[in-house]
């Protein structure tokens, strides 16, 4: 029942009606109501969409986390980015991608914020540039980094 309770809690926090969510997910309102009552469960696609709409994580909705927001970016200290393993760089890329999707912050603005916060050297900046290139699919200019 954790899922149903948290689903309703987050919907009410956002001030969204059941019908509004149902419409955005292209499901019947009764289907959505059954999710909130714990009678049915959404498929993976709808679960992900629910988390996005409610600005939370799937882990929170499913009861796997007590934190309703992704704290992934806070759990990685970029001071040592030069020593990150491939796995750590992948986790960082995912965390940055989630943060950018949730905040709608400009990628270059966020990248600059990280560079300044962690006092990254050229090697760290280059690794961060690669991550942002992977996220955006575009070539990022390094000339705007001071």
N, CA, C and O atoms as a GROMACS GRO file, in nm:
protein
  584
    1UNK      N    1   0.081  -0.121   0.000
    1UNK     CA    2   0.000   0.000   0.000
    1UNK      C    3   0.085   0.127   0.000
    1UNK      O    4   0.032   0.236  -0.017
    2UNK      N    5   0.216   0.113   0.019
    2UNK     CA    6   0.302   0.232   0.021
    2UNK      C    7   0.288   0.308  -0.110
    2UNK      O    8   0.277   0.430  -0.110
    3UNK      N    9   0.290   0.234  -0.222
    3UNK     CA   10   0.280   0.299  -0.353
    3UNK      C   11   0.152   0.384  -0.362
    3UNK      O   12   0.158   0.501  -0.399
    4UNK      N   13   0.040   0.325  -0.328
    4UNK     CA   14  -0.088   0.396  -0.339
    4UNK      C   15  -0.090   0.520  -0.250
    4UNK      O   16  -0.137   0.626  -0.292
    5UNK      N   17  -0.039   0.508  -0.129
    5UNK     CA   18  -0.036   0.621  -0.035
    5UNK      C   19   0.053   0.733  -0.087
    5UNK      O   20   0.016   0.851  -0.084
    6UNK      N   21   0.171   0.696  -0.133
    6UNK     CA   22   0.264   0.798  -0.181
    6UNK      C   23   0.216   0.862  -0.310
    6UNK      O   24   0.237   0.982  -0.332
    7UNK      N   25   0.153   0.784  -0.395
    7UNK     CA   26   0.100   0.838  -0.520
    7UNK      C   27  -0.004   0.947  -0.489
    7UNK      O   28   0.000   1.055  -0.547
    8UNK      N   29  -0.094   0.916  -0.399
    8UNK     CA   30  -0.197   1.014  -0.362
    8UNK      C   31  -0.135   1.136  -0.293
    8UNK      O   32  -0.171   1.249  -0.322
    9UNK      N   33  -0.041   1.111  -0.203
    9UNK     CA   34   0.027   1.219  -0.130
    9UNK      C   35   0.093   1.317  -0.228
    9UNK      O   36   0.077   1.438  -0.214
   10UNK      N   37   0.166   1.265  -0.324
   10UNK     CA   38   0.237   1.352  -0.419
   10UNK      C   39   0.139   1.425  -0.511
   10UNK      O   40   0.161   1.541  -0.545
   11UNK      N   41   0.032   1.358  -0.550
   11UNK     CA   42  -0.068   1.423  -0.635
   11UNK      C   43  -0.132   1.540  -0.562
   11UNK      O   44  -0.147   1.649  -0.618
   12UNK      N   45  -0.168   1.518  -0.436
   12UNK     CA   46  -0.230   1.624  -0.358
   12UNK      C   47  -0.133   1.740  -0.333
   12UNK      O   48  -0.172   1.856  -0.335
   13UNK      N   49  -0.006   1.708  -0.309
   13UNK     CA   50   0.096   1.812  -0.292
   13UNK      C   51   0.105   1.902  -0.414
   13UNK      O   52   0.122   2.023  -0.403
   14UNK      N   53   0.093   1.840  -0.531
   14UNK     CA   54   0.103   1.915  -0.657
   14UNK      C   55  -0.027   1.986  -0.692
   14UNK      O   56  -0.030   2.070  -0.782
   15UNK      N   57  -0.136   1.951  -0.622
   15UNK     CA   58  -0.265   2.013  -0.651
   15UNK      C   59  -0.323   1.970  -0.785
   15UNK      O   60  -0.388   2.049  -0.853
   16UNK      N   61  -0.300   1.845  -0.821
   16UNK     CA   62  -0.346   1.791  -0.949
   16UNK      C   63  -0.461   1.695  -0.922
   16UNK      O   64  -0.458   1.619  -0.825
   17UNK      N   65  -0.561   1.698  -1.006
   17UNK     CA   66  -0.673   1.605  -0.990
   17UNK      C   67  -0.639   1.469  -1.051
   17UNK      O   68  -0.547   1.457  -1.133
   18UNK      N   69  -0.713   1.369  -1.011
   18UNK     CA   70  -0.696   1.236  -1.070
   18UNK      C   71  -0.720   1.241  -1.220
   18UNK      O   72  -0.648   1.178  -1.297
   19UNK      N   73  -0.820   1.317  -1.261
   19UNK     CA   74  -0.853   1.327  -1.403
   19UNK      C   75  -0.738   1.390  -1.482
   19UNK      O   76  -0.708   1.346  -1.592
   20UNK      N   77  -0.674   1.492  -1.425
   20UNK     CA   78  -0.562   1.557  -1.494
   20UNK      C   79  -0.447   1.461  -1.517
   20UNK      O   80  -0.388   1.457  -1.625
   21UNK      N   81  -0.415   1.382  -1.414
   21UNK     CA   82  -0.308   1.284  -1.431
   21UNK      C   83  -0.349   1.177  -1.532
   21UNK      O   84  -0.270   1.140  -1.619
   22UNK      N   85  -0.469   1.129  -1.520
   22UNK     CA   86  -0.518   1.027  -1.613
   22UNK      C   87  -0.508   1.078  -1.757
   22UNK      O   88  -0.466   1.004  -1.846
   23UNK      N   89  -0.548   1.203  -1.779
   23UNK     CA   90  -0.542   1.261  -1.913
   23UNK      C   91  -0.398   1.268  -1.964
   23UNK      O   92  -0.372   1.237  -2.080
   24UNK      N   93  -0.305   1.310  -1.878
   24UNK     CA   94  -0.166   1.322  -1.920
   24UNK      C   95  -0.104   1.187  -1.952
   24UNK      O   96  -0.016   1.176  -2.037
   25UNK      N   97  -0.150   1.084  -1.883
   25UNK     CA   98  -0.098   0.948  -1.906
   25UNK      C   99  -0.176   0.872  -2.011
   25UNK      O  100  -0.140   0.760  -2.048
   26UNK      N  101  -0.285   0.933  -2.060
   26UNK     CA  102  -0.372   0.870  -2.159
   26UNK      C  103  -0.431   0.739  -2.108
   26UNK      O  104  -0.436   0.638  -2.178
   27UNK      N  105  -0.476   0.745  -1.980
   27UNK     CA  106  -0.546   0.631  -1.922
   27UNK      C  107  -0.681   0.680  -1.869
   27UNK      O  108  -0.701   0.800  -1.852
   28UNK      N  109  -0.769   0.588  -1.844
   28UNK     CA  110  -0.900   0.621  -1.789
   28UNK      C  111  -0.884   0.664  -1.644
   28UNK      O  112  -0.796   0.614  -1.574
   29UNK      N  113  -0.967   0.757  -1.597
   29UNK     CA  114  -0.959   0.804  -1.459
   29UNK      C  115  -0.980   0.689  -1.361
   29UNK      O  116  -0.917   0.687  -1.256
   30UNK      N  117  -1.066   0.595  -1.395
   30UNK     CA  118  -1.091   0.480  -1.307
   30UNK      C  119  -0.963   0.397  -1.291
   30UNK      O  120  -0.935   0.346  -1.183
   31UNK      N  121  -0.887   0.385  -1.399
   31UNK     CA  122  -0.760   0.314  -1.393
   31UNK      C  123  -0.668   0.382  -1.293
   31UNK      O  124  -0.609   0.318  -1.207
   32UNK      N  125  -0.656   0.515  -1.306
   32UNK     CA  126  -0.571   0.589  -1.213
   32UNK      C  127  -0.622   0.576  -1.069
   32UNK      O  128  -0.542   0.554  -0.978
   33UNK      N  129  -0.752   0.588  -1.050
   33UNK     CA  130  -0.811   0.576  -0.916
   33UNK      C  131  -0.776   0.440  -0.854
   33UNK      O  132  -0.748   0.432  -0.734
   34UNK      N  133  -0.778   0.336  -0.935
   34UNK     CA  134  -0.741   0.202  -0.885
   34UNK      C  135  -0.596   0.198  -0.840
   34UNK      O  136  -0.563   0.125  -0.746
   35UNK      N  137  -0.508   0.274  -0.904
   35UNK     CA  138  -0.369   0.281  -0.859
   35UNK      C  139  -0.362   0.345  -0.721
   35UNK      O  140  -0.293   0.296  -0.632
   36UNK      N  141  -0.435   0.455  -0.703
   36UNK     CA  142  -0.434   0.524  -0.574
   36UNK      C  143  -0.500   0.442  -0.463
   36UNK      O  144  -0.464   0.456  -0.346
   37UNK      N  145  -0.594   0.358  -0.498
   37UNK     CA  146  -0.661   0.274  -0.398
   37UNK      C  147  -0.582   0.146  -0.369
   37UNK      O  148  -0.613   0.073  -0.275
   38UNK      N  149  -0.481   0.120  -0.450
   38UNK     CA  150  -0.402  -0.001  -0.431
   38UNK      C  151  -0.463  -0.125  -0.493
   38UNK      O  152  -0.419  -0.236  -0.466
   39UNK      N  153  -0.565  -0.106  -0.576
   39UNK     CA  154  -0.631  -0.219  -0.641
   39UNK      C  155  -0.555  -0.269  -0.764
   39UNK      O  156  -0.563  -0.386  -0.800
   40UNK      N  157  -0.481  -0.180  -0.826
   40UNK     CA  158  -0.404  -0.212  -0.947
   40UNK      C  159  -0.270  -0.138  -0.939
   40UNK      O  160  -0.252  -0.049  -0.856
   41UNK      N  161  -0.177  -0.177  -1.028
   41UNK     CA  162  -0.048  -0.110  -1.036
   41UNK      C  163  -0.022  -0.068  -1.180
   41UNK      O  164  -0.061  -0.138  -1.273
   42UNK      N  165   0.044   0.046  -1.198
   42UNK     CA  166   0.076   0.089  -1.335
   42UNK      C  167   0.189   0.007  -1.395
   42UNK      O  168   0.266  -0.057  -1.323
   43UNK      N  169   0.197   0.009  -1.527
   43UNK     CA  170   0.311  -0.056  -1.593
   43UNK      C  171   0.434   0.032  -1.576
   43UNK      O  172   0.424   0.143  -1.523
   44UNK      N  173   0.549  -0.016  -1.619
   44UNK     CA  174   0.674   0.058  -1.600
   44UNK      C  175   0.671   0.196  -1.666
   44UNK      O  176   0.715   0.295  -1.609
   45UNK      N  177   0.618   0.200  -1.787
   45UNK     CA  178   0.612   0.327  -1.860
   45UNK      C  179   0.531   0.429  -1.782
   45UNK      O  180   0.574   0.544  -1.767
   46UNK      N  181   0.415   0.389  -1.733
   46UNK     CA  182   0.331   0.480  -1.657
   46UNK      C  183   0.392   0.516  -1.522
   46UNK      O  184   0.375   0.628  -1.474
   47UNK      N  185   0.463   0.422  -1.461
   47UNK     CA  186   0.530   0.450  -1.334
   47UNK      C  187   0.634   0.561  -1.352
   47UNK      O  188   0.643   0.653  -1.270
   48UNK      N  189   0.711   0.551  -1.458
   48UNK     CA  190   0.813   0.654  -1.486
   48UNK      C  191   0.746   0.787  -1.514
   48UNK      O  192   0.792   0.891  -1.465
   49UNK      N  193   0.640   0.787  -1.593
   49UNK     CA  194   0.567   0.910  -1.623
   49UNK      C  195   0.507   0.971  -1.497
   49UNK      O  196   0.508   1.093  -1.481
   50UNK      N  197   0.455   0.888  -1.409
   50UNK     CA  198   0.400   0.938  -1.282
   50UNK      C  199   0.508   1.009  -1.201
   50UNK      O  200   0.487   1.118  -1.148
   51UNK      N  201   0.624   0.946  -1.191
   51UNK     CA  202   0.734   1.006  -1.116
   51UNK      C  203   0.773   1.140  -1.176
   51UNK      O  204   0.798   1.236  -1.104
   52UNK      N  205   0.778   1.147  -1.308
   52UNK     CA  206   0.812   1.274  -1.374
   52UNK      C  207   0.705   1.380  -1.350
   52UNK      O  208   0.737   1.494  -1.316
   53UNK      N  209   0.579   1.343  -1.366
   53UNK     CA  210   0.470   1.438  -1.346
   53UNK      C  211   0.465   1.490  -1.203
   53UNK      O  212   0.436   1.607  -1.179
   54UNK      N  213   0.492   1.402  -1.109
   54UNK     CA  214   0.483   1.437  -0.968
   54UNK      C  215   0.615   1.487  -0.911
   54UNK      O  216   0.627   1.516  -0.792
   55UNK      N  217   0.715   1.497  -1.000
   55UNK     CA  218   0.848   1.547  -0.963
   55UNK      C  219   0.904   1.473  -0.843
   55UNK      O  220   0.945   1.532  -0.744
   56UNK      N  221   0.906   1.342  -0.856
   56UNK     CA  222   0.962   1.255  -0.753
   56UNK      C  223   1.036   1.142  -0.823
   56UNK      O  224   1.055   1.146  -0.945
   57UNK      N  225   1.078   1.044  -0.747
   57UNK     CA  226   1.148   0.930  -0.807
   57UNK      C  227   1.060   0.806  -0.802
   57UNK      O  228   0.969   0.796  -0.720
   58UNK      N  229   1.088   0.713  -0.890
   58UNK     CA  230   1.015   0.586  -0.886
   58UNK      C  231   1.047   0.513  -0.755
   58UNK      O  232   0.960   0.448  -0.698
   59UNK      N  233   1.170   0.523  -0.708
   59UNK     CA  234   1.207   0.460  -0.581
   59UNK      C  235   1.121   0.512  -0.467
   59UNK      O  236   1.078   0.435  -0.381
   60UNK      N  237   1.096   0.642  -0.465
   60UNK     CA  238   1.012   0.698  -0.358
   60UNK      C  239   0.870   0.644  -0.370
   60UNK      O  240   0.812   0.601  -0.270
   61UNK      N  241   0.814   0.647  -0.489
   61UNK     CA  242   0.677   0.599  -0.507
   61UNK      C  243   0.664   0.451  -0.467
   61UNK      O  244   0.561   0.411  -0.412
   62UNK      N  245   0.766   0.373  -0.494
   62UNK     CA  246   0.761   0.230  -0.465
   62UNK      C  247   0.799   0.195  -0.322
   62UNK      O  248   0.794   0.079  -0.282
   63UNK      N  249   0.838   0.296  -0.244
   63UNK     CA  250   0.874   0.271  -0.105
   63UNK      C  251   1.017   0.226  -0.085
   63UNK      O  252   1.053   0.180   0.023
   64UNK      N  253   1.099   0.239  -0.188
   64UNK     CA  254   1.240   0.199  -0.179
   64UNK      C  255   1.328   0.310  -0.126
   64UNK      O  256   1.446   0.288  -0.097
   65UNK      N  257   1.273   0.431  -0.114
   65UNK     CA  258   1.347   0.547  -0.065
   65UNK      C  259   1.254   0.631   0.021
   65UNK      O  260   1.135   0.642  -0.005
   66UNK      N  261   1.311   0.690   0.125
   66UNK     CA  262   1.233   0.780   0.209
   66UNK      C  263   1.240   0.923   0.158
   66UNK      O  264   1.166   1.010   0.204
   67UNK      N  265   1.329   0.947   0.062
   67UNK     CA  266   1.350   1.080   0.007
   67UNK      C  267   1.273   1.093  -0.124
   67UNK      O  268   1.296   1.016  -0.217
   68UNK      N  269   1.180   1.191  -0.132
   68UNK     CA  270   1.099   1.203  -0.252
   68UNK      C  271   1.172   1.259  -0.374
   68UNK      O  272   1.119   1.254  -0.485
   69UNK      N  273   1.292   1.312  -0.355
   69UNK     CA  274   1.366   1.371  -0.466
   69UNK      C  275   1.500   1.301  -0.479
   69UNK      O  276   1.556   1.252  -0.381
   70UNK      N  277   1.551   1.298  -0.600
   70UNK     CA  278   1.681   1.237  -0.625
   70UNK      C  279   1.791   1.320  -0.559
   70UNK      O  280   1.802   1.440  -0.583
   71UNK      N  281   1.869   1.255  -0.479
   71UNK     CA  282   1.982   1.321  -0.414
   71UNK      C  283   2.113   1.274  -0.475
   71UNK      O  284   2.220   1.293  -0.417
   72UNK      N  285   2.105   1.214  -0.593
   72UNK     CA  286   2.223   1.153  -0.652
   72UNK      C  287   2.337   1.252  -0.671
   72UNK      O  288   2.452   1.218  -0.645
   73UNK      N  289   2.307   1.372  -0.716
   73UNK     CA  290   2.413   1.470  -0.741
   73UNK      C  291   2.481   1.511  -0.611
   73UNK      O  292   2.599   1.545  -0.612
   74UNK      N  293   2.408   1.510  -0.500
   74UNK     CA  294   2.466   1.549  -0.373
   74UNK      C  295   2.554   1.440  -0.315
   74UNK      O  296   2.639   1.468  -0.230
   75UNK      N  297   2.536   1.317  -0.358
   75UNK     CA  298   2.611   1.206  -0.301
   75UNK      C  299   2.746   1.186  -0.370
   75UNK      O  300   2.823   1.098  -0.330
   76UNK      N  301   2.776   1.263  -0.471
   76UNK     CA  302   2.901   1.248  -0.545
   76UNK      C  303   2.983   1.376  -0.527
   76UNK      O  304   2.939   1.484  -0.565
   77UNK      N  305   3.101   1.362  -0.470
   77UNK     CA  306   3.190   1.477  -0.450
   77UNK      C  307   3.278   1.490  -0.575
   77UNK      O  308   3.365   1.406  -0.600
   78UNK      N  309   3.255   1.596  -0.651
   78UNK     CA  310   3.327   1.614  -0.777
   78UNK      C  311   3.472   1.658  -0.758
   78UNK      O  312   3.547   1.669  -0.854
   79UNK      N  313   3.510   1.684  -0.635
   79UNK     CA  314   3.648   1.725  -0.608
   79UNK      C  315   3.746   1.622  -0.664
   79UNK      O  316   3.855   1.658  -0.708
   80UNK      N  317   3.707   1.496  -0.661
   80UNK     CA  318   3.796   1.389  -0.705
   80UNK      C  319   3.754   1.330  -0.839
   80UNK      O  320   3.777   1.212  -0.864
   81UNK      N  321   3.692   1.410  -0.924
   81UNK     CA  322   3.644   1.362  -1.055
   81UNK      C  323   3.757   1.302  -1.138
   81UNK      O  324   3.734   1.212  -1.218
   82UNK      N  325   3.879   1.352  -1.120
   82UNK     CA  326   3.993   1.301  -1.198
   82UNK      C  327   4.021   1.155  -1.167
   82UNK      O  328   4.082   1.084  -1.248
   83UNK      N  329   3.978   1.108  -1.049
   83UNK     CA  330   4.003   0.970  -1.008
   83UNK      C  331   3.880   0.881  -1.020
   83UNK      O  332   3.883   0.766  -0.976
   84UNK      N  333   3.772   0.932  -1.078
   84UNK     CA  334   3.648   0.854  -1.088
   84UNK      C  335   3.667   0.735  -1.180
   84UNK      O  336   3.733   0.744  -1.284
   85UNK      N  337   3.606   0.623  -1.140
   85UNK     CA  338   3.601   0.505  -1.227
   85UNK      C  339   3.496   0.530  -1.336
   85UNK      O  340   3.420   0.626  -1.329
   86UNK      N  341   3.494   0.443  -1.433
   86UNK     CA  342   3.393   0.454  -1.539
   86UNK      C  343   3.253   0.447  -1.479
   86UNK      O  344   3.164   0.521  -1.521
   87UNK      N  345   3.233   0.359  -1.383
   87UNK     CA  346   3.103   0.346  -1.317
   87UNK      C  347   3.064   0.475  -1.245
   87UNK      O  348   2.949   0.519  -1.255
   88UNK      N  349   3.157   0.537  -1.175
   88UNK     CA  350   3.128   0.662  -1.105
   88UNK      C  351   3.095   0.774  -1.204
   88UNK      O  352   3.008   0.857  -1.177
   89UNK      N  353   3.165   0.778  -1.317
   89UNK     CA  354   3.135   0.879  -1.419
   89UNK      C  355   2.997   0.856  -1.479
   89UNK      O  356   2.925   0.952  -1.509
   90UNK      N  357   2.959   0.732  -1.497
   90UNK     CA  358   2.824   0.701  -1.548
   90UNK      C  359   2.717   0.744  -1.448
   90UNK      O  360   2.614   0.798  -1.487
   91UNK      N  361   2.742   0.720  -1.319
   91UNK     CA  362   2.648   0.763  -1.214
   91UNK      C  363   2.637   0.915  -1.213
   91UNK      O  364   2.528   0.970  -1.197
   92UNK      N  365   2.750   0.981  -1.229
   92UNK     CA  366   2.750   1.127  -1.231
   92UNK      C  367   2.670   1.178  -1.351
   92UNK      O  368   2.592   1.272  -1.339
   93UNK      N  369   2.690   1.116  -1.466
   93UNK     CA  370   2.616   1.155  -1.586
   93UNK      C  371   2.466   1.139  -1.566
   93UNK      O  372   2.388   1.227  -1.604
   94UNK      N  373   2.425   1.030  -1.507
   94UNK     CA  374   2.283   1.007  -1.480
   94UNK      C  375   2.230   1.112  -1.381
   94UNK      O  376   2.122   1.167  -1.401
   95UNK      N  377   2.306   1.139  -1.276
   95UNK     CA  378   2.263   1.237  -1.176
   95UNK      C  379   2.249   1.376  -1.236
   95UNK      O  380   2.153   1.448  -1.207
   96UNK      N  381   2.345   1.415  -1.320
   96UNK     CA  382   2.339   1.547  -1.384
   96UNK      C  383   2.220   1.553  -1.479
   96UNK      O  384   2.149   1.653  -1.484
   97UNK      N  385   2.198   1.446  -1.554
   97UNK     CA  386   2.086   1.442  -1.646
   97UNK      C  387   1.952   1.457  -1.573
   97UNK      O  388   1.866   1.532  -1.617
   98UNK      N  389   1.937   1.387  -1.462
   98UNK     CA  390   1.814   1.397  -1.382
   98UNK      C  391   1.798   1.538  -1.328
   98UNK      O  392   1.689   1.595  -1.334
   99UNK      N  393   1.905   1.594  -1.276
   99UNK     CA  394   1.900   1.730  -1.221
   99UNK      C  395   1.858   1.830  -1.328
   99UNK      O  396   1.775   1.917  -1.302
  100UNK      N  397   1.914   1.819  -1.447
  100UNK     CA  398   1.879   1.911  -1.554
  100UNK      C  399   1.734   1.895  -1.598
  100UNK      O  400   1.668   1.995  -1.629
  101UNK      N  401   1.684   1.773  -1.601
  101UNK     CA  402   1.544   1.751  -1.638
  101UNK      C  403   1.449   1.808  -1.534
  101UNK      O  404   1.346   1.865  -1.569
  102UNK      N  405   1.484   1.793  -1.409
  102UNK     CA  406   1.395   1.837  -1.300
  102UNK      C  407   1.396   1.987  -1.281
  102UNK      O  408   1.292   2.046  -1.248
  103UNK      N  409   1.511   2.051  -1.301
  103UNK     CA  410   1.520   2.194  -1.271
  103UNK      C  411   1.505   2.282  -1.394
  103UNK      O  412   1.478   2.401  -1.382
  104UNK      N  413   1.521   2.224  -1.512
  104UNK     CA  414   1.517   2.300  -1.638
  104UNK      C  415   1.626   2.407  -1.640
  104UNK      O  416   1.615   2.507  -1.712
  105UNK      N  417   1.733   2.385  -1.560
  105UNK     CA  418   1.845   2.477  -1.558
  105UNK      C  419   1.927   2.460  -1.685
  105UNK      O  420   1.937   2.350  -1.739
  106UNK      N  421   1.985   2.569  -1.734
  106UNK     CA  422   2.070   2.564  -1.853
  106UNK      C  423   2.189   2.472  -1.827
  106UNK      O  424   2.254   2.483  -1.723
  107UNK      N  425   2.219   2.381  -1.920
  107UNK     CA  426   2.334   2.293  -1.901
  107UNK      C  427   2.465   2.369  -1.879
  107UNK      O  428   2.543   2.334  -1.790
  108UNK      N  429   2.488   2.473  -1.958
  108UNK     CA  430   2.613   2.549  -1.941
  108UNK      C  431   2.618   2.619  -1.807
  108UNK      O  432   2.724   2.628  -1.744
  109UNK      N  433   2.504   2.670  -1.762
  109UNK     CA  434   2.498   2.736  -1.632
  109UNK      C  435   2.528   2.637  -1.519
  109UNK      O  436   2.603   2.667  -1.427
  110UNK      N  437   2.468   2.518  -1.528
  110UNK     CA  438   2.490   2.417  -1.425
  110UNK      C  439   2.634   2.367  -1.429
  110UNK      O  440   2.695   2.346  -1.324
  111UNK      N  441   2.687   2.348  -1.549
  111UNK     CA  442   2.826   2.303  -1.563
  111UNK      C  443   2.920   2.404  -1.499
  111UNK      O  444   3.012   2.367  -1.425
  112UNK      N  445   2.898   2.532  -1.527
  112UNK     CA  446   2.983   2.637  -1.469
  112UNK      C  447   2.972   2.637  -1.317
  112UNK      O  448   3.071   2.656  -1.246
  113UNK      N  449   2.851   2.617  -1.267
  113UNK     CA  450   2.828   2.611  -1.122
  113UNK      C  451   2.911   2.499  -1.059
  113UNK      O  452   2.972   2.518  -0.954
  114UNK      N  453   2.913   2.382  -1.123
  114UNK     CA  454   2.990   2.268  -1.073
  114UNK      C  455   3.140   2.296  -1.078
  114UNK      O  456   3.213   2.263  -0.984
  115UNK      N  457   3.184   2.356  -1.186
  115UNK     CA  458   3.327   2.387  -1.201
  115UNK      C  459   3.372   2.480  -1.090
  115UNK      O  460   3.477   2.460  -1.029
  116UNK      N  461   3.293   2.583  -1.063
  116UNK     CA  462   3.328   2.680  -0.960
  116UNK      C  463   3.318   2.619  -0.820
  116UNK      O  464   3.404   2.642  -0.736
  117UNK      N  465   3.212   2.543  -0.796
  117UNK     CA  466   3.190   2.485  -0.663
  117UNK      C  467   3.302   2.391  -0.622
  117UNK      O  468   3.347   2.391  -0.508
  118UNK      N  469   3.348   2.309  -0.718
  118UNK     CA  470   3.449   2.208  -0.688
  118UNK      C  471   3.590   2.248  -0.732
  118UNK      O  472   3.683   2.168  -0.721
  119UNK      N  473   3.607   2.370  -0.781
  119UNK     CA  474   3.739   2.421  -0.822
  119UNK      C  475   3.811   2.320  -0.912
  119UNK      O  476   3.924   2.281  -0.886
  120UNK      N  477   3.742   2.279  -1.019
  120UNK     CA  478   3.795   2.176  -1.107
  120UNK      C  479   3.912   2.229  -1.190
  120UNK      O  480   3.911   2.344  -1.236
  121UNK      N  481   4.012   2.143  -1.209
  121UNK     CA  482   4.124   2.177  -1.296
  121UNK      C  483   4.086   2.140  -1.439
  121UNK      O  484   3.974   2.094  -1.464
  122UNK      N  485   4.179   2.159  -1.533
  122UNK     CA  486   4.149   2.134  -1.674
  122UNK      C  487   4.107   1.989  -1.701
  122UNK      O  488   4.019   1.964  -1.783
  123UNK      N  489   4.169   1.894  -1.632
  123UNK     CA  490   4.134   1.754  -1.651
  123UNK      C  491   3.990   1.729  -1.605
  123UNK      O  492   3.912   1.663  -1.673
  124UNK      N  493   3.956   1.783  -1.488
  124UNK     CA  494   3.820   1.769  -1.437
  124UNK      C  495   3.718   1.837  -1.528
  124UNK      O  496   3.610   1.784  -1.552
  125UNK      N  497   3.754   1.955  -1.578
  125UNK     CA  498   3.665   2.027  -1.669
  125UNK      C  499   3.643   1.946  -1.798
  125UNK      O  500   3.531   1.939  -1.849
  126UNK      N  501   3.749   1.886  -1.848
  126UNK     CA  502   3.736   1.805  -1.970
  126UNK      C  503   3.644   1.685  -1.947
  126UNK      O  504   3.562   1.652  -2.033
  127UNK      N  505   3.657   1.620  -1.831
  127UNK     CA  506   3.569   1.507  -1.800
  127UNK      C  507   3.424   1.554  -1.789
  127UNK      O  508   3.332   1.487  -1.837
  128UNK      N  509   3.404   1.668  -1.727
  128UNK     CA  510   3.270   1.723  -1.713
  128UNK      C  511   3.213   1.761  -1.850
  128UNK      O  512   3.094   1.740  -1.876
  129UNK      N  513   3.298   1.817  -1.938
  129UNK     CA  514   3.254   1.850  -2.074
  129UNK      C  515   3.206   1.726  -2.148
  129UNK      O  516   3.104   1.731  -2.218
  130UNK      N  517   3.278   1.616  -2.134
  130UNK     CA  518   3.239   1.491  -2.200
  130UNK      C  519   3.102   1.445  -2.149
  130UNK      O  520   3.017   1.402  -2.227
  131UNK      N  521   3.083   1.454  -2.018
  131UNK     CA  522   2.954   1.416  -1.959
  131UNK      C  523   2.842   1.501  -2.017
  131UNK      O  524   2.738   1.449  -2.056
  132UNK      N  525   2.863   1.631  -2.021
  132UNK     CA  526   2.759   1.720  -2.074
  132UNK      C  527   2.737   1.699  -2.224
  132UNK      O  528   2.625   1.714  -2.272
  133UNK      N  529   2.843   1.664  -2.298
  133UNK     CA  530   2.826   1.632  -2.439
  133UNK      C  531   2.740   1.507  -2.455
  133UNK      O  532   2.652   1.502  -2.541
  134UNK      N  533   2.766   1.407  -2.371
  134UNK     CA  534   2.686   1.284  -2.377
  134UNK      C  535   2.540   1.312  -2.346
  134UNK      O  536   2.451   1.254  -2.408
  135UNK      N  537   2.515   1.400  -2.251
  135UNK     CA  538   2.378   1.432  -2.212
  135UNK      C  539   2.306   1.509  -2.323
  135UNK      O  540   2.192   1.477  -2.358
  136UNK      N  541   2.372   1.609  -2.375
  136UNK     CA  542   2.306   1.696  -2.472
  136UNK      C  543   2.315   1.645  -2.615
  136UNK      O  544   2.230   1.678  -2.699
  137UNK      N  545   2.417   1.566  -2.644
  137UNK     CA  546   2.437   1.521  -2.780
  137UNK      C  547   2.498   1.629  -2.868
  137UNK      O  548   2.517   1.609  -2.988
  138UNK      N  549   2.528   1.744  -2.807
  138UNK     CA  550   2.588   1.856  -2.880
  138UNK      C  551   2.729   1.879  -2.832
  138UNK      O  552   2.766   1.838  -2.722
  139UNK      N  553   2.809   1.945  -2.915
  139UNK     CA  554   2.942   1.984  -2.874
  139UNK      C  555   2.932   2.109  -2.790
  139UNK      O  556   2.875   2.210  -2.833
  140UNK      N  557   2.986   2.102  -2.670
  140UNK     CA  558   2.983   2.217  -2.581
  140UNK      C  559   3.110   2.298  -2.599
  140UNK      O  560   3.219   2.242  -2.611
  141UNK      N  561   3.096   2.426  -2.600
  141UNK     CA  562   3.210   2.515  -2.614
  141UNK      C  563   3.289   2.519  -2.484
  141UNK      O  564   3.230   2.531  -2.376
  142UNK      N  565   3.420   2.508  -2.492
  142UNK     CA  566   3.502   2.522  -2.372
  142UNK      C  567   3.552   2.665  -2.357
  142UNK      O  568   3.612   2.699  -2.256
  143UNK      N  569   3.527   2.746  -2.456
  143UNK     CA  570   3.576   2.883  -2.450
  143UNK      C  571   3.501   2.968  -2.349
  143UNK      O  572   3.552   3.071  -2.305
  144UNK      N  573   3.379   2.927  -2.311
  144UNK     CA  574   3.304   3.008  -2.216
  144UNK      C  575   3.335   2.967  -2.071
  144UNK      O  576   3.273   3.018  -1.978
  145UNK      N  577   3.431   2.877  -2.053
  145UNK     CA  578   3.472   2.837  -1.919
  145UNK      C  579   3.599   2.912  -1.882
  145UNK      O  580   3.698   2.911  -1.957
  146UNK      N  581   3.595   2.974  -1.769
  146UNK     CA  582   3.712   3.052  -1.724
  146UNK      C  583   3.774   2.987  -1.604
  146UNK      O  584   3.874   3.037  -1.552
   0.00000   0.00000   0.00000
